[in-house]
Amino acid sequence: MNLDPDARDDFDLVGIGQCSIDHVCRVDGIPAVGGKAAMLGYELLPGGQIATALLAAARLGLRTAYVGSVGSDAIAEFVLAPLAAAGVDLAGVRRVPLRPSGVAPSLRRVRAAGGLCPPSRCRRP
């Protein structure tokens, strides 16, 4: 990606922002403030709102590019790999030495049948 404003790249969508690793914990219910909930499952997933949107757009056939910074760690490789595999242009990514990449915790309430709870029904009792 050429970041010169006078240059022209043909992208349908350029995302500027964060990519991170999501620590997704599946729980029966969202605990009250200061409370606890048993973890039913755990996954590490590439994430971040901008990265997720670009990945979806690239998979739909749009020409996409990501501009942002990541650390110089294994997390950066983990979160950038799906973007690269989907064809997202990563030339605008800056790797910052000695800086950790972004990490985001996430709780997901699980329905009795084992699926994710729809947002309208994921309220605390």
Buried (B, 14 or more C-beta within 10 A) or exposed (E): BEEEEEEEBEBEBBBEBBBBBBBBBBBBBBEEEEEEBEEEEEEEBBBBEBBBBBBEBBBEEBBBBBBBBBBBBEBBEBBBEBBBEBBBBBEBBEBEEEBEBBEBEEBBBBEEEEEEBEEEEBEEE
